Amino acid sequence: MPTPVTVPLPAVGAFAASPATAAGVATPLRRRPLRTVAAPAATASSSPSTSTSAVSSSPPSARHSRKHLADGDGAHSKPTAKPRVFFLDVNPLCFRGSQRSLSAFARWLALFFAHVSLRDPVVAVLDGDGGNDYRRRLLPSYKAHRTRGAGTGADSRVVDVLRECNVPVVRVDGYEADDVVATLTEQVLQKGYRVVIASPDKDFKQLISDDVQLVMPIPEIGRWSFYTLRHYIAQYKCDPTSDLSLRCFMGDEADGVPGIQHLVPGFGRKTAVKLLQKHGSLENLLKTAAIRTVGKDYAQDALTKHADYLRKNYEVLSLKRDVNVQLDDSWLSTRNTCNDTSVLADFILKFNDSGKS
């Protein structure tokens, strides 16, 4: 495993992030005073280690400091929620719109540490070199319209800041960050933790469950906003297990994945949701449509004529769960935050005025 990098850091006080509304738009919380608790800072450094398959750095091992609340007589403890592990999708945070911006990254990271993750474990994940190649071979239009390439947002300065804040950084060549997060999420859940994925990327909605939620940066209000299973069901009127199948019909314009509407204009979200609620998944629906009628003529015709098209969308949009990456138990330790304030203040000051990369 990679050699741990230890740089102690001053704790930052916390707010709660804003909850998301049913439509996925954040509702601001009433502001509470920011409480900052400074601790004496000590510094230490070491060079990161690399491997051919992954690049990562681990924070120092630390015991979990989970507070157990006792009854009045101290005889019984109240049940506590499962501990959380955060996965930070780094690359999207390094842009303001389509423009690369390390000042944007610095601000979102400072808000994330102070308002969201606090001392919970955080694992940062970056796109690997050639991460888009597999999907582009399947669908040449995949992310073809983007002027920025995978991995170009986060440079060595971003990686350095994360490591100095005791956040392990993981990158696996040949895979997008989404696939690495999906693979590691499965491993974390098996260890009895909850997972929170910090990203604006809607691809992660296919992972939402009772134990997996998102927290998204909302530029309009300048805050992070939690998005849970309850929010998903309220927004889409279906279970997240159908999210991937639904997106195969609707497509993903941001990623250059066309939906079925440009082939069958009358086939919209309402039709797709109705069919998936009845048949459960895209594959079940297509297999059933191949042997009997499942809907109106236009829908039946679309399912039989464009089955291969929909299956290709499924393969492109599905997050991989079999990336060759292994969770390091040290990544589950309480994060050492004692130098956050100084590291982030220096980084923000450097890019605050000009926003230069």
Residue frames relative to the residue before (quaternion, step in Angstrom):
aa qw qx qy qz dx dy dz
M 1.0000 0.0000 0.0000 0.0000 0.00 0.00 0.00
P 0.6256 -0.5532 0.3818 0.3961 3.62 -1.14 0.47
T 0.5578 -0.6157 0.4503 0.3270 3.53 -1.20 0.65
P 0.4743 -0.6811 0.4666 0.3056 3.62 -0.78 0.95
V 0.2027 -0.7429 0.6256 0.1248 3.55 -1.15 0.70
T 0.0870 -0.8346 0.5440 -0.0005 3.58 -0.56 1.13
V 0.1567 0.7505 -0.6312 0.1173 3.55 -0.72 1.10
P 0.2938 -0.7857 0.5094 0.1920 3.61 -0.24 1.19
L 0.1401 -0.8467 0.5118 0.0408 3.59 -1.10 0.56
P 0.4981 -0.6375 0.4461 0.3828 4.45 -1.29 0.51
A 0.4785 -0.7123 0.4237 0.2902 3.59 -0.61 1.03
V 0.2740 -0.7402 0.5916 0.1644 3.52 -1.11 0.68
G 0.4582 -0.6792 0.4905 0.2968 3.58 -0.94 0.80
A 0.3889 -0.7771 0.4733 0.1443 3.55 -1.23 0.40
F 0.1747 -0.6869 0.6884 0.1541 3.44 -1.40 0.48
A 0.4476 -0.5889 0.5556 0.3796 3.53 -1.31 -0.04
A 0.4685 -0.6522 0.5059 0.3150 3.56 -1.07 0.70
S 0.6022 -0.5797 0.4094 0.3656 3.54 -1.23 0.50
P 0.4184 -0.6729 0.5311 0.3000 3.61 -1.03 0.65
A 0.4543 -0.6697 0.5063 0.2979 3.58 -1.16 0.54
T 0.4497 -0.6425 0.5368 0.3111 3.52 -1.18 0.50
A 0.7155 -0.4429 0.3060 0.4452 3.54 -1.27 0.12
A 0.7006 0.4570 -0.2751 0.4740 3.57 1.07 -0.62
G 0.5912 -0.6045 0.3592 0.3950 3.55 1.25 0.09
V 0.5837 0.5444 -0.3870 0.4618 3.60 1.25 0.19
A 0.4762 -0.7270 0.4184 0.2639 3.52 -0.73 1.04
T 0.2368 -0.7237 0.6287 0.1579 3.49 -1.24 0.61
P 0.4067 -0.7399 0.4654 0.2657 3.63 -0.46 1.09
L 0.3749 -0.6791 0.5805 0.2474 3.51 -1.17 0.67
R 0.5782 -0.5336 0.4646 0.4063 3.53 -1.26 0.32
R 0.4859 -0.6954 0.4458 0.2857 3.56 -0.81 0.94
R 0.1467 -0.7388 0.6494 0.1049 3.50 -1.18 0.72
P 0.5995 -0.5680 0.3950 0.4025 3.60 -1.05 0.54
L 0.4360 -0.6770 0.5286 0.2685 3.55 -1.03 0.79
R 0.1558 -0.7881 0.5910 0.0731 3.52 -0.77 1.06
T 0.0972 -0.8034 0.5870 0.0226 3.53 -0.64 1.12
V 0.0849 -0.7804 0.6191 0.0228 3.52 -0.85 1.02
A 0.1531 -0.8163 0.5534 0.0630 3.52 -0.39 1.20
A 0.1124 -0.7699 0.6253 0.0606 3.52 -1.09 0.76
P 0.6059 -0.5458 0.4049 0.4136 3.60 -1.09 0.51
A 0.2915 -0.7781 0.5341 0.1557 3.56 -0.82 0.97
A 0.0788 -0.7451 0.6602 0.0523 3.48 -1.10 0.84
T 0.2082 -0.7955 0.5568 0.1173 3.59 -1.02 0.54
A 0.0734 0.7440 -0.6623 0.0505 3.48 -1.25 0.67
S 0.0501 -0.8156 0.5761 0.0202 3.57 -1.05 0.51
S 0.0011 -0.7597 0.6498 0.0266 3.49 -1.34 0.36
S 0.5502 -0.6209 0.4388 0.3452 3.56 -1.16 0.43
P 0.4782 -0.6695 0.4782 0.3074 3.59 -0.96 0.80
S 0.3382 -0.7219 0.5614 0.2220 3.54 -1.16 0.59
T 0.2035 -0.7838 0.5766 0.1081 3.57 -1.11 0.55
S 0.1102 -0.7489 0.6447 0.1069 3.53 -1.34 0.32
T 0.6434 -0.5436 0.3587 0.4024 3.58 -1.19 0.31
S 0.7395 0.4223 -0.2385 0.4668 3.59 1.06 -0.63
A 0.8194 0.0323 0.0140 0.5722 3.58 1.04 -0.63
V 0.2037 -0.7308 0.6350 0.1459 3.53 -1.27 0.50
S 0.1862 0.7983 -0.5526 0.1506 3.58 -0.62 1.03
S 0.1147 -0.7469 0.6452 0.1127 3.52 -1.32 0.31
S 0.2531 -0.7945 0.5396 0.1166 3.56 -0.96 0.82
P 0.4463 -0.6587 0.5262 0.3001 3.59 -1.07 0.68
P 0.6441 -0.5237 0.3673 0.4195 3.59 -1.19 0.32
S 0.5592 -0.5859 0.4598 0.3641 3.53 -1.19 0.56
A 0.0680 0.7815 -0.6168 0.0643 3.53 -1.05 0.75
R 0.4928 -0.6447 0.4867 0.3235 3.54 -1.12 0.61
H 0.5095 -0.6233 0.4913 0.3326 3.55 -1.12 0.70
S 0.1828 -0.7772 0.5933 0.1026 3.56 -0.90 0.93
R 0.1066 0.8082 -0.5640 0.1318 3.56 0.42 1.26
K 0.3327 -0.7619 0.5261 0.1793 3.58 -0.77 1.05
H 0.1652 -0.7700 0.6101 0.0870 3.58 -0.88 0.98
L 0.2666 -0.7756 0.5553 0.1376 3.54 -0.71 1.09
A 0.2083 -0.7997 0.5549 0.0955 3.57 -0.80 1.00
D 0.5641 -0.5608 0.4753 0.3759 3.53 -1.30 0.40
G 0.7598 -0.4090 0.2470 0.4409 3.55 -1.28 0.20
D 0.7466 0.3778 -0.2380 0.4931 3.57 0.94 -0.81
G 0.4969 -0.6909 0.4088 0.3297 3.56 1.28 0.03
A 0.4938 0.6988 -0.4124 0.3127 3.58 1.25 0.01
H 0.8017 0.1875 -0.0809 0.5618 3.58 1.06 -0.69
S 0.3072 -0.7352 0.5744 0.1878 3.56 -1.13 0.67
K 0.4571 -0.6581 0.5223 0.2919 3.53 -1.06 0.77
P 0.5531 -0.6115 0.4314 0.3661 3.61 -1.02 0.66
T 0.2232 -0.7760 0.5789 0.1139 3.57 -1.01 0.80
A 0.5533 -0.6047 0.4567 0.3459 3.57 -1.18 0.56
K 0.6237 -0.5142 0.4182 0.4144 3.53 -1.24 0.36
P 0.5111 -0.6300 0.4727 0.3442 3.61 -1.03 0.67
R 0.3916 -0.7372 0.5151 0.1947 3.54 -1.20 0.66
V 0.1098 -0.7276 0.6696 0.1010 3.50 -1.32 0.54
F 0.2320 -0.7809 0.5687 0.1138 3.58 -0.86 0.99
F 0.1459 -0.7317 0.6562 0.1126 3.54 -1.15 0.76
L 0.1948 -0.7968 0.5680 0.0675 3.55 -0.71 1.15
D 0.2425 -0.7630 0.5895 0.1074 3.57 -0.59 1.24
V 0.2600 -0.8607 0.4195 0.1250 3.54 0.10 1.35
N 0.6731 0.5734 -0.3349 0.3255 3.58 0.68 -1.08
P 0.6819 0.4869 -0.3298 0.4350 3.68 0.78 -0.82
L 0.6347 0.5482 -0.3314 0.4323 3.59 1.14 -0.53
C 0.6409 0.5462 -0.3129 0.4393 3.57 1.26 -0.30
F 0.6760 0.4349 -0.2909 0.5189 3.56 1.27 0.36
R 0.1733 -0.7036 0.6738 0.1444 3.51 -1.27 0.59
G 0.7732 -0.0552 -0.0316 0.6310 3.55 -0.12 1.33
S 0.7621 -0.3006 0.2417 0.5200 3.57 -0.71 -1.08
Q 0.6017 0.5801 -0.3441 0.4278 3.56 1.31 -0.03
R 0.4786 -0.6625 0.5009 0.2848 3.53 -0.95 0.91
S 0.0935 0.8088 -0.5692 0.1149 3.58 -0.82 0.99
L 0.2416 -0.7802 0.5627 0.1276 3.55 -0.46 1.20
S 0.5733 0.5620 -0.3980 0.4440 3.59 1.16 -0.39
A 0.6129 0.5295 -0.3488 0.4716 3.60 1.07 -0.67
F 0.6375 0.5199 -0.3241 0.4671 3.57 0.96 -0.84
A 0.6568 0.5281 -0.3157 0.4361 3.58 0.88 -0.94
R 0.6779 0.4916 -0.2979 0.4582 3.59 0.91 -0.90
W 0.6739 0.4877 -0.3066 0.4626 3.59 0.89 -0.92
L 0.6473 0.5177 -0.3269 0.4539 3.59 1.01 -0.76
A 0.6417 0.5190 -0.3243 0.4622 3.59 0.98 -0.83
L 0.6546 0.4967 -0.3053 0.4812 3.60 0.97 -0.86
F 0.6424 0.5449 -0.3181 0.4350 3.56 0.98 -0.85
F 0.6901 0.4661 -0.2841 0.4752 3.58 0.85 -0.93
A 0.7338 0.4549 -0.2457 0.4408 3.58 0.85 -0.99
H 0.7994 0.3387 -0.1477 0.4737 3.60 0.95 -0.86
V 0.7915 0.3674 -0.1459 0.4660 3.56 1.07 -0.71
S 0.8314 0.2711 -0.1458 0.4626 3.58 0.28 -1.22
L 0.1713 -0.8083 0.5402 0.1598 3.58 1.15 -0.65
R 0.7795 -0.2896 0.2174 0.5112 3.61 -0.61 -1.09
D 0.4018 0.7107 -0.4873 0.3097 3.59 1.23 0.19
P 0.6142 -0.5602 0.3974 0.3886 3.59 -1.14 0.55
V 0.0763 -0.7722 0.6303 0.0230 3.56 -1.10 0.83
V 0.0749 -0.7609 0.6435 0.0356 3.56 -1.01 0.90
A 0.2254 -0.7798 0.5723 0.1165 3.59 -0.68 1.11
V 0.1025 -0.8044 0.5847 0.0218 3.56 -0.94 0.94
L 0.1506 -0.7915 0.5911 0.0377 3.55 -0.93 1.02
D 0.5667 -0.5621 0.4703 0.3765 3.56 -1.26 0.43
G 0.3654 -0.7222 0.5446 0.2197 3.54 -1.03 0.81
D 0.6319 -0.5054 0.4077 0.4231 3.57 -1.24 0.33
G 0.8282 0.1621 -0.1449 0.5166 3.56 -0.90 0.95
G 0.2980 0.8060 -0.4727 0.1953 3.56 1.22 0.38
N 0.6948 0.4750 -0.2710 0.4670 3.60 1.13 -0.64
D 0.4900 0.7291 -0.4120 0.2421 3.58 1.20 -0.49
Y 0.6445 0.5419 -0.3313 0.4257 3.59 0.90 -0.90
R 0.7183 0.4378 -0.2575 0.4754 3.60 0.83 -0.94
R 0.6349 0.5245 -0.3405 0.4536 3.58 1.07 -0.61
R 0.5944 0.5392 -0.3717 0.4666 3.58 1.13 -0.49
L 0.6645 0.4849 -0.2965 0.4852 3.57 1.08 -0.71
L 0.8018 0.0346 0.0492 0.5945 3.55 0.98 -0.96
P 0.3336 -0.7941 0.4694 0.1944 3.63 -0.10 1.25
S 0.6525 0.5272 -0.3291 0.4335 3.63 1.09 -0.56
Y 0.4586 0.7096 -0.4431 0.2995 3.60 1.24 -0.22
K 0.8469 -0.1152 0.0078 0.5191 3.56 -0.58 1.26
A 0.3434 0.7728 -0.4791 0.2352 3.60 1.21 0.36
H 0.6704 0.5190 -0.2970 0.4393 3.60 1.11 -0.62
R 0.5616 0.6168 -0.3934 0.3866 3.58 1.23 -0.23
T 0.3945 -0.7218 0.5203 0.2294 3.53 -0.99 0.88
R 0.6950 0.4224 -0.2749 0.5128 3.56 1.21 -0.40
G 0.3407 -0.7482 0.5349 0.1949 3.54 -1.00 0.81
A 0.6487 -0.5054 0.3900 0.4143 3.52 -1.27 0.35
G 0.8171 0.2631 -0.2015 0.4717 3.53 -0.97 0.87
T 0.5747 0.6201 -0.3889 0.3659 3.62 1.20 -0.18
G 0.5875 0.6082 -0.3761 0.3788 3.61 1.17 -0.34
A 0.7703 0.3219 -0.1632 0.5257 3.55 0.89 -0.96
D 0.0687 -0.7959 0.6008 0.0307 3.57 -0.65 1.08
S 0.7840 -0.3486 0.2215 0.4635 3.57 -1.28 -0.15
R 0.6066 0.5600 -0.3666 0.4290 3.61 1.10 -0.58
V 0.6312 0.5189 -0.3225 0.4778 3.57 1.06 -0.75
V 0.6580 0.5063 -0.3042 0.4670 3.56 0.91 -0.93
D 0.6463 0.5307 -0.3216 0.4441 3.59 0.96 -0.85
V 0.6539 0.5125 -0.3162 0.4579 3.59 0.92 -0.90
L 0.6540 0.5155 -0.3156 0.4549 3.58 0.91 -0.88
R 0.6734 0.4911 -0.2994 0.4645 3.56 0.91 -0.87
E 0.6529 0.5067 -0.3191 0.4639 3.57 1.01 -0.76
C 0.6761 0.4318 -0.2797 0.5275 3.58 1.26 -0.41
N 0.5076 -0.6988 0.3863 0.3237 3.56 1.28 0.46
V 0.4366 0.6413 -0.4890 0.3987 3.53 0.95 1.01
P 0.3688 -0.7153 0.5397 0.2472 3.63 -0.69 0.98
V 0.2114 -0.7779 0.5849 0.0898 3.55 -1.00 0.88
V 0.0712 -0.8164 0.5728 -0.0171 3.57 -0.70 1.13
R 0.0906 0.7610 -0.6366 0.0864 3.54 -0.97 0.94
V 0.0774 -0.7950 0.6015 0.0111 3.58 -0.82 1.02
D 0.4081 -0.7304 0.4944 0.2355 3.56 -0.54 1.16
G 0.7657 0.3336 -0.2734 0.4771 3.54 -1.05 0.87
Y 0.7482 0.3189 -0.1908 0.5496 3.58 1.28 -0.06
E 0.4481 -0.6440 0.5475 0.2911 3.51 -1.20 0.62
A 0.6566 -0.5177 0.3744 0.4009 3.56 -1.22 0.46
D 0.5895 0.5982 -0.3627 0.4039 3.59 1.05 -0.76
D 0.6808 0.4916 -0.2884 0.4601 3.58 0.93 -0.92
V 0.6390 0.5159 -0.3246 0.4692 3.58 1.03 -0.77
V 0.6456 0.5133 -0.3166 0.4684 3.59 0.97 -0.86
A 0.6541 0.5161 -0.3198 0.4512 3.60 0.92 -0.88
T 0.6577 0.5066 -0.3051 0.4665 3.58 0.99 -0.84
L 0.6991 0.4613 -0.2738 0.4728 3.59 0.86 -0.95
T 0.5760 0.5847 -0.3774 0.4290 3.60 1.11 -0.61
E 0.6373 0.5219 -0.3267 0.4634 3.58 0.96 -0.85
Q 0.6747 0.5016 -0.2960 0.4535 3.58 0.93 -0.86
V 0.6538 0.5088 -0.3125 0.4647 3.58 1.01 -0.80
L 0.6411 0.5261 -0.3271 0.4530 3.59 0.95 -0.83
Q 0.6368 0.5394 -0.3261 0.4441 3.57 1.02 -0.74
K 0.6818 0.4629 -0.2837 0.4902 3.58 1.20 -0.43
G 0.6110 -0.6191 0.3277 0.3687 3.58 1.26 0.26
Y 0.5247 0.6183 -0.4170 0.4105 3.59 1.22 0.41
R 0.4041 -0.6145 0.5972 0.3200 3.51 -1.41 0.14
V 0.2610 -0.7597 0.5771 0.1470 3.57 -1.21 0.52
V 0.0608 -0.7484 0.6591 0.0423 3.54 -1.10 0.82
I 0.1773 -0.7924 0.5795 0.0695 3.57 -0.70 1.13
A 0.2083 -0.7931 0.5662 0.0840 3.56 -0.59 1.19
S 0.4045 0.6941 -0.4874 0.3422 3.55 -0.21 1.29
P 0.4042 -0.6829 0.5397 0.2812 3.60 -1.19 0.49
D 0.5155 0.6891 -0.3881 0.3300 3.60 1.29 -0.19
K 0.3587 -0.7636 0.4996 0.1966 3.59 -0.60 1.14
D 0.4610 0.6743 -0.4559 0.3534 3.62 1.21 -0.18
F 0.6474 0.5483 -0.3204 0.4215 3.58 1.08 -0.69
K 0.4933 0.6689 -0.4406 0.3393 3.62 1.18 -0.22
Q 0.5911 0.5788 -0.3705 0.4222 3.59 1.15 -0.46
L 0.6638 0.4992 -0.3008 0.4687 3.61 1.25 -0.26
I 0.4744 0.7126 -0.4297 0.2872 3.61 1.22 -0.33
S 0.1423 0.7550 -0.6289 0.1194 3.54 -1.06 0.89
D 0.7433 -0.3398 0.2815 0.5028 3.58 -1.23 -0.30
D 0.7814 0.3287 -0.1547 0.5074 3.59 1.05 -0.75
V 0.7076 0.3547 -0.2613 0.5525 3.61 1.26 0.14
Q 0.0872 0.7812 -0.6131 0.0787 3.56 -0.80 1.03
L 0.4116 -0.6865 0.5411 0.2580 3.53 -1.32 0.25
V 0.0713 -0.7202 0.6764 0.1368 3.51 -1.38 0.23
M 0.1367 -0.8477 0.5125 -0.0077 3.53 -0.51 1.28
P 0.4243 -0.6691 0.5352 0.2930 3.60 -1.05 0.70
I 0.1313 -0.7875 0.6001 0.0490 3.59 -0.82 1.02
P 0.3119 -0.7995 0.4801 0.1818 3.63 -0.11 1.27
E 0.6088 0.5990 -0.3593 0.3761 3.60 1.03 -0.75
I 0.7891 0.2390 -0.1369 0.5490 3.58 1.07 -0.66
G 0.4348 -0.7392 0.4301 0.2819 3.56 1.30 0.03
R 0.6288 0.5038 -0.3519 0.4764 3.56 1.05 0.76
W 0.4734 -0.5972 0.5545 0.3344 3.49 -1.41 0.21
S 0.1116 -0.8051 0.5818 0.0290 3.58 -1.04 0.77
F 0.3873 -0.7282 0.5195 0.2233 3.58 -0.80 1.02
Y 0.0854 -0.7695 0.6328 0.0150 3.54 -1.12 0.82
T 0.0785 -0.8528 0.5148 -0.0399 3.55 -0.38 1.30
L 0.7439 -0.3640 0.3133 0.4648 3.52 -1.36 -0.09
R 0.6420 0.5294 -0.3201 0.4528 3.58 0.96 -0.85
H 0.6591 0.5002 -0.3096 0.4686 3.59 0.95 -0.84
Y 0.6406 0.5377 -0.3314 0.4367 3.57 0.96 -0.85
I 0.6839 0.4869 -0.2948 0.4565 3.58 0.80 -1.00
A 0.6482 0.5167 -0.3184 0.4599 3.59 1.00 -0.80
Q 0.6975 0.4805 -0.2746 0.4552 3.59 1.01 -0.78
Y 0.8245 0.2766 -0.1113 0.4809 3.58 0.78 -1.01
K 0.3545 -0.7686 0.4695 0.2515 3.61 1.28 -0.16
C 0.7029 0.3414 -0.2920 0.5514 3.57 1.08 0.70
D 0.6036 -0.5697 0.4196 0.3675 3.55 -1.30 0.22
P 0.5859 -0.5992 0.4025 0.3683 3.64 -1.04 0.63
T 0.5444 0.6075 -0.4168 0.4010 3.61 1.14 -0.37
S 0.6891 0.4377 -0.2732 0.5089 3.59 1.25 -0.38
D 0.4031 0.7557 -0.4571 0.2398 3.59 1.26 -0.10
L 0.6782 0.4938 -0.3018 0.4529 3.57 0.82 -0.97
S 0.6532 0.5093 -0.3127 0.4650 3.59 0.94 -0.87
L 0.6429 0.5268 -0.3174 0.4565 3.57 1.00 -0.83
R 0.6821 0.4932 -0.2891 0.4560 3.58 0.92 -0.89
C 0.5601 0.5836 -0.3963 0.4342 3.59 1.18 -0.40
F 0.6667 0.4672 -0.2894 0.5035 3.57 1.12 -0.68
M 0.7463 0.4317 -0.2253 0.4538 3.55 0.87 -1.00
G 0.3605 -0.7379 0.4915 0.2899 3.58 1.17 -0.56
D 0.2751 -0.7252 0.6019 0.1898 3.55 -1.34 -0.07
E 0.2784 -0.8076 0.4994 0.1443 3.55 -0.03 1.32
A 0.6383 0.5494 -0.3336 0.4237 3.59 0.99 -0.81
D 0.7516 0.3632 -0.2012 0.5125 3.58 1.08 -0.68
G 0.5298 -0.6624 0.4000 0.3471 3.58 1.25 0.15
V 0.4926 0.6200 -0.4474 0.4156 3.58 1.13 0.67
P 0.2497 -0.8085 0.5112 0.1504 3.62 -0.25 1.19
G 0.4125 -0.7002 0.5293 0.2438 3.56 -1.09 0.74
I 0.6749 -0.5078 0.3533 0.4023 3.54 -1.31 0.03
Q 0.4906 0.6969 -0.4225 0.3084 3.60 1.23 -0.31
H 0.6606 0.5044 -0.3342 0.4445 3.61 1.00 -0.66
L 0.6627 0.4454 -0.3031 0.5202 3.60 1.29 -0.19
V 0.7736 0.0896 -0.0171 0.6270 3.55 1.08 -0.86
P 0.2679 -0.8282 0.4666 0.1570 3.63 0.20 1.26
G 0.6922 0.4949 -0.2970 0.4332 3.61 1.02 -0.65
F 0.5940 0.5702 -0.3614 0.4375 3.58 1.28 -0.17
G 0.0699 0.8386 -0.5318 0.0954 3.57 -0.08 1.30
R 0.7858 -0.3309 0.2399 0.4641 3.52 -1.34 -0.19
K 0.6429 0.5477 -0.3367 0.4164 3.59 0.89 -0.90
T 0.6602 0.4972 -0.3008 0.4759 3.56 0.96 -0.89
A 0.6629 0.5182 -0.3073 0.4445 3.57 0.90 -0.95
V 0.6633 0.5048 -0.3080 0.4586 3.58 0.89 -0.94
K 0.6483 0.5317 -0.3189 0.4420 3.58 0.91 -0.90
L 0.6890 0.4759 -0.2795 0.4698 3.58 0.90 -0.92
L 0.6789 0.4867 -0.2976 0.4622 3.59 0.97 -0.82
Q 0.5999 0.5512 -0.3646 0.4510 3.59 1.06 -0.61
K 0.6960 0.4685 -0.2626 0.4767 3.56 1.08 -0.73
H 0.8110 0.2977 -0.1233 0.4883 3.58 0.91 -0.94
G 0.5354 -0.7090 0.3506 0.2963 3.59 1.27 0.03
S 0.8115 -0.0800 0.0950 0.5710 3.58 0.76 -0.98
L 0.6678 -0.4994 0.3674 0.4119 3.54 -1.27 0.37
E 0.6794 0.5030 -0.3074 0.4368 3.57 0.82 -0.95
N 0.6437 0.5066 -0.3235 0.4737 3.60 0.95 -0.82
L 0.6487 0.5260 -0.3104 0.4541 3.55 1.00 -0.88
L 0.6848 0.4833 -0.2933 0.4598 3.60 0.87 -0.92
K 0.6472 0.5132 -0.3235 0.4617 3.59 0.99 -0.78
T 0.6605 0.4995 -0.3080 0.4683 3.57 1.00 -0.80
A 0.6613 0.5175 -0.3054 0.4491 3.57 0.98 -0.90
A 0.6148 0.5684 -0.3461 0.4233 3.59 1.15 -0.52
I 0.7754 0.3360 -0.1801 0.5033 3.61 1.17 -0.49
R 0.8049 0.0340 -0.0327 0.5916 3.60 1.20 -0.29
T 0.6175 -0.5570 0.4118 0.3727 3.53 -1.31 0.33
V 0.1436 -0.8153 0.5587 0.0506 3.58 -0.86 0.99
G 0.8174 0.0411 -0.0090 0.5746 3.59 1.20 -0.25
K 0.7702 -0.3080 0.2571 0.4958 3.53 -1.26 -0.38
D 0.7208 -0.4835 0.2830 0.4081 3.53 -1.24 0.49
Y 0.6776 0.4957 -0.3142 0.4432 3.60 0.85 -0.92
A 0.6610 0.4963 -0.3060 0.4723 3.59 1.03 -0.78
Q 0.6451 0.5163 -0.3164 0.4661 3.57 0.96 -0.87
D 0.6537 0.5159 -0.3056 0.4617 3.56 0.96 -0.86
A 0.6536 0.5163 -0.3103 0.4583 3.58 0.98 -0.85
L 0.6823 0.5041 -0.2894 0.4434 3.58 0.91 -0.89
T 0.7055 0.4423 -0.2747 0.4808 3.58 1.01 -0.68
K 0.7072 0.4627 -0.2710 0.4608 3.60 0.95 -0.81
H 0.8069 0.2852 -0.1123 0.5050 3.58 1.00 -0.84
A 0.2212 0.8073 -0.5171 0.1788 3.57 1.15 0.61
D 0.6689 0.4970 -0.3074 0.4594 3.60 0.90 -0.87
Y 0.6096 0.5540 -0.3380 0.4552 3.56 1.07 -0.76
L 0.6872 0.4793 -0.2768 0.4705 3.58 0.89 -0.94
R 0.6406 0.5158 -0.3285 0.4643 3.58 1.04 -0.74
K 0.6262 0.5196 -0.3428 0.4694 3.60 1.05 -0.67
N 0.6192 0.5295 -0.3390 0.4705 3.58 0.99 -0.79
Y 0.6323 0.5420 -0.3285 0.4456 3.56 1.00 -0.85
E 0.6792 0.4902 -0.2958 0.4593 3.57 0.89 -0.90
V 0.6597 0.5067 -0.3093 0.4609 3.58 1.01 -0.79
L 0.7563 0.4228 -0.2107 0.4525 3.60 0.85 -0.98
S 0.5805 0.6045 -0.3762 0.3951 3.58 1.17 -0.46
L 0.3688 -0.7114 0.5531 0.2280 3.57 -0.92 0.91
K 0.4180 -0.7141 0.5072 0.2410 3.55 -0.92 0.93
R 0.2252 -0.7876 0.5642 0.1030 3.57 -1.06 0.81
D 0.6761 0.5128 -0.2699 0.4550 3.59 1.28 0.08
V 0.2398 0.7772 -0.5404 0.2153 3.59 1.11 0.68
N 0.4672 -0.6823 0.4901 0.2756 3.57 -1.04 0.80
V 0.4313 0.6399 -0.5118 0.3776 3.54 0.29 1.33
Q 0.1736 -0.8049 0.5637 0.0652 3.55 -0.95 0.87
L 0.4817 -0.6698 0.4925 0.2772 3.55 -0.93 0.95
D 0.2611 -0.7323 0.6103 0.1520 3.55 -0.99 0.92
D 0.4888 -0.6937 0.4400 0.2938 3.60 -0.71 1.03
S 0.5934 0.5776 -0.3734 0.4181 3.60 1.12 -0.55
W 0.5859 0.5846 -0.3710 0.4210 3.60 1.18 -0.43
L 0.6477 0.5273 -0.3087 0.4552 3.60 1.25 -0.33
S 0.4984 0.6678 -0.4177 0.3622 3.58 1.27 0.01
T 0.6228 -0.5201 0.4277 0.3983 3.55 -1.23 0.50
R 0.4264 -0.7335 0.4698 0.2439 3.58 -0.78 1.02
N 0.3935 -0.6910 0.5598 0.2330 3.54 -1.00 0.88
T 0.1091 -0.8482 0.5183 0.0050 3.59 -0.38 1.26
C 0.4145 0.7888 -0.4186 0.1750 3.58 1.23 -0.14
N 0.7494 0.3546 -0.2383 0.5059 3.62 1.14 -0.23
D 0.3110 0.7891 -0.4850 0.2131 3.60 1.30 0.15
T 0.6759 0.5364 -0.3087 0.4003 3.56 0.76 -1.07
S 0.7237 0.4415 -0.2651 0.4595 3.58 0.75 -1.00
V 0.6567 0.5154 -0.3219 0.4466 3.59 0.92 -0.85
L 0.7166 0.4455 -0.2595 0.4698 3.58 0.83 -0.98
A 0.6152 0.5430 -0.3551 0.4478 3.59 1.03 -0.70
D 0.6553 0.5035 -0.3099 0.4702 3.58 0.95 -0.84
F 0.6724 0.5043 -0.2953 0.4542 3.56 0.95 -0.90
I 0.6608 0.5015 -0.2994 0.4714 3.58 0.95 -0.90
L 0.6406 0.5362 -0.3220 0.4455 3.58 0.94 -0.89
K 0.6469 0.5523 -0.3143 0.4216 3.56 1.00 -0.82
F 0.8118 0.2677 -0.1135 0.5063 3.57 0.98 -0.87
N 0.4372 0.7539 -0.4285 0.2386 3.59 1.25 -0.21
D 0.7343 0.4569 -0.2553 0.4323 3.58 0.79 -1.00
S 0.8052 0.3120 -0.1530 0.4806 3.55 0.76 -1.04
G 0.2823 -0.7663 0.5218 0.2464 3.56 1.12 -0.63
K 0.3593 0.7492 -0.4893 0.2650 3.58 1.22 0.37
S 0.3988 -0.6864 0.5506 0.2579 3.53 -1.23 0.56
